[in-house]
Amino acid sequence: MTWSKEATTRFPEVLVSTGTVTGVKVAGSTKEAEKLKQSILAKMRQNYTVESLKHDPVVRAYRDLYWSLGIDPTKTRPAGEALLRRALHGNDLPSISNVVDAYNLASLETIIPLSGFDLDLVSPPLEIRFSSGRDEFTGIGMDKPIKFPQKTLLVADTKHVLCVYPYRDANRTKINPRTRSVLIIGYGAPGIGKDQLVDAVEKALVYIESTAGGVKERVNVFHTG
């Protein structure tokens, strides 16, 4: 993964972390996965309140990043914060698949935004860059493709846009019943350190491995530039 010159100039200290799990079996939830979820939810509800979230340094870091990208974080919540807020309001988490649910739990627990992709549908190398104004993108749940204004920060492979950094993933590379290898991306922000990103991605890999099988591989960290 590389950063474009423009993205490096704009965010000179931001890190991104990746990790992979191979040999997974995508399925519905299991008793083991439900037990893990309830354990994490109980811990987070004990340690956080809705009112305290706005003062949390991780929440603040991603809100500040969103504002700098022209995104209102009070309307489009960073993924980790959105999941944690849902839990703190007493609501259950959405159940999508054992793999997606696993990395969502890691995102909720660390408040770090994470994405999961079918690695076999990704065409590396990846690049973090701003939209050229010609990029088309169909996100998960979208009916038709959209084009971005030039200020939009993206993660793209050699063929397509994978996600809008750091909150909306492409439909074409999403985890599906045929997925066997998973790429996890942990998105950094100014003020978020290497250890925090590695911890979030590592948790996602461990949770996927424990609920969907497979073998986790090394976690990598990519600096701007």
C-alpha positions in Angstrom: 0.0 0.0 0.0 1.3 3.5 -0.9 0.1 7.0 -0.4 -0.1 9.5 -3.2 2.0 12.6 -2.9 -1.0 14.8 -2.3 -2.3 12.6 0.4 1.1 12.4 2.1 1.3 16.2 2.0 -2.1 16.6 3.5 -1.7 13.9 6.2 2.0 13.5 6.8 1.8 11.5 10.1 -1.2 9.2 9.4 -0.7 5.4 9.4 -2.8 2.6 8.0 -2.6 -1.1 9.1 -3.6 -4.2 7.2 -3.8 -7.9 7.9 -5.2 -11.0 6.3 -6.9 -14.3 7.2 -6.9 -17.2 4.7 -9.1 -20.3 4.7 -12.1 -18.8 6.3 -15.6 -20.2 6.0 -18.3 -17.5 5.9 -21.5 -18.4 7.6 -24.1 -17.1 10.1 -23.5 -16.5 13.7 -22.6 -19.2 16.2 -22.9 -19.8 19.9 -19.2 -19.0 20.2 -19.6 -15.7 18.3 -22.6 -14.7 20.3 -20.7 -15.4 23.6 -17.8 -13.2 22.3 -20.1 -10.4 21.4 -21.9 -10.4 24.7 -18.6 -10.3 26.5 -17.3 -7.3 24.6 -20.6 -5.5 24.8 -20.7 -5.9 28.6 -17.1 -4.6 28.9 -17.8 -1.5 26.7 -21.0 -0.7 28.5 -19.2 -0.8 31.8 -16.4 1.5 30.6 -18.2 4.1 28.4 -21.4 6.2 28.4 -22.9 8.0 25.5 -22.1 11.3 27.2 -18.4 10.5 27.7 -17.8 9.5 24.1 -17.2 13.0 22.8 -14.3 13.4 25.2 -12.6 10.1 24.3 -9.3 10.9 22.4 -9.9 8.2 19.8 -13.4 9.5 19.1 -12.0 13.0 18.9 -9.2 12.0 16.5 -11.6 10.5 14.0 -14.2 13.3 14.3 -11.4 15.8 13.6 -10.3 13.8 10.6 -13.9 13.8 9.3 -14.2 17.5 9.6 -10.9 18.0 7.8 -12.3 15.9 4.9 -15.5 17.8 4.7 -17.6 15.1 6.4 -19.9 16.0 9.3 -19.2 13.3 12.0 -22.4 14.1 13.8 -24.3 12.9 10.7 -21.9 10.3 9.4 -20.4 8.7 12.4 -17.0 7.0 12.3 -17.6 3.3 12.2 -16.1 2.4 15.6 -18.0 5.2 17.3 -21.2 4.3 15.5 -21.1 0.7 16.6 -20.2 1.7 20.2 -23.0 4.3 20.3 -25.5 1.6 19.2 -24.3 -0.7 22.0 -24.4 2.0 24.6 -28.0 2.8 23.7 -28.8 -0.8 24.5 -29.3 -1.9 20.9 -28.0 -5.1 19.5 -25.4 -5.1 16.7 -26.4 -5.9 13.1 -25.7 -9.5 12.3 -24.3 -9.9 8.8 -22.0 -12.9 8.8 -19.5 -14.4 11.2 -16.6 -12.6 9.4 -18.2 -9.2 9.2 -19.5 -9.5 12.7 -16.1 -10.4 14.0 -14.3 -7.4 12.7 -17.2 -5.1 13.6 -16.6 -6.3 17.2 -12.9 -5.4 17.0 -13.9 -1.9 15.6 -16.4 -1.4 18.4 -13.9 -2.5 21.1 -11.0 -0.3 19.9 -13.2 2.5 18.3 -10.8 2.2 15.3 -12.6 2.1 11.8 -12.0 -1.2 10.1 -12.9 -2.6 6.7 -13.0 -6.1 5.5 -12.6 -7.2 1.8 -12.6 -10.4 -0.1 -8.9 -10.6 -0.9 -9.4 -12.6 -4.0 -11.4 -9.7 -5.5 -8.7 -7.1 -4.8 -6.1 -6.2 -7.4 -3.0 -4.9 -5.5 -1.1 -2.8 -5.0 -3.3 -0.4 -3.1 -3.1 3.3 -3.0 -4.5 6.0 -0.7 -5.3 9.0 -2.9 -7.7 11.8 -3.5 -10.4 11.3 -6.2 -9.5 12.5 -9.7 -13.1 13.5 -10.3 -13.5 10.6 -12.7 -13.7 7.7 -10.2 -16.9 5.8 -10.0 -18.0 3.9 -6.9 -20.9 1.7 -5.8 -20.9 1.2 -2.1 -22.5 -1.5 -0.1 -26.3 -0.8 -0.1 -26.1 1.7 -3.0 -28.4 1.2 -6.0 -26.1 2.9 -8.6 -22.6 4.2 -8.9 -21.6 7.7 -7.9 -18.7 10.0 -8.8 -16.7 11.9 -6.1 -15.7 15.5 -5.8 -11.9 15.8 -6.1 -11.4 16.4 -2.3 -12.6 12.8 -1.5 -10.0 10.6 0.1 -10.1 7.0 -1.3 -8.4 3.7 -1.1 -8.1 2.1 -4.5 -6.5 -0.9 -6.1 -5.2 -1.0 -9.7 -8.8 -1.3 -11.1 -11.4 0.1 -8.7 -12.0 2.1 -5.6 -12.2 -0.1 -2.6 -13.5 2.4 -0.1 -14.1 6.0 0.8 -11.5 6.6 3.5 -12.5 5.7 6.2 -16.2 4.9 6.2 -17.8 3.4 3.1 -16.8 0.1 1.4 -17.3 -1.0 -2.2 -20.0 -3.6 -3.0 -17.8 -5.5 -5.5 -15.2 -6.5 -3.0 -17.4 -7.1 0.1 -17.3 -10.3 2.2 -19.7 -12.8 0.7 -20.5 -16.6 1.1 -17.8 -17.5 -1.4 -15.0 -15.5 0.4 -12.1 -17.6 1.5 -9.4 -15.0 2.1 -10.1 -11.7 4.0 -8.2 -8.4 3.9 -8.7 -6.2 6.9 -7.7 -2.5 6.8 -7.4 -0.3 9.9 -7.7 3.3 9.1 -5.5 5.8 11.0 -6.0 9.5 11.8 -3.8 12.2 13.1 -3.1 11.3 16.8 -3.7 7.6 16.3 -0.5 5.6 17.0 0.9 2.5 15.4 0.1 0.3 18.5 -3.5 1.3 18.4 -3.9 0.4 14.8 -2.0 -2.9 15.1 -4.1 -3.8 18.1 -7.4 -3.2 16.3 -6.4 -5.2 13.2 -4.9 -8.0 15.3 -8.1 -8.2 17.3 -10.1 -8.4 14.0 -7.9 -11.3 12.8 -8.2 -13.2 16.0 -11.9 -12.8 16.2 -12.3 -13.9 12.6 -10.1 -16.9 13.2 -12.0 -17.9 16.3 -15.5 -17.6 14.7 -14.9 -18.4 11.0 -11.7 -20.5 11.0 -8.7 -19.8 8.8 -5.2 -18.8 9.6 -4.3 -15.2 10.4 -1.2 -13.7 8.8 1.2 -10.9 9.7 -0.1 -7.4 10.4 1.5 -4.6 8.4 1.7 -0.9 9.0 2.1 1.7 6.2 3.3 5.2 6.7 2.5 8.1 4.4 5.1 8.7 1.8 
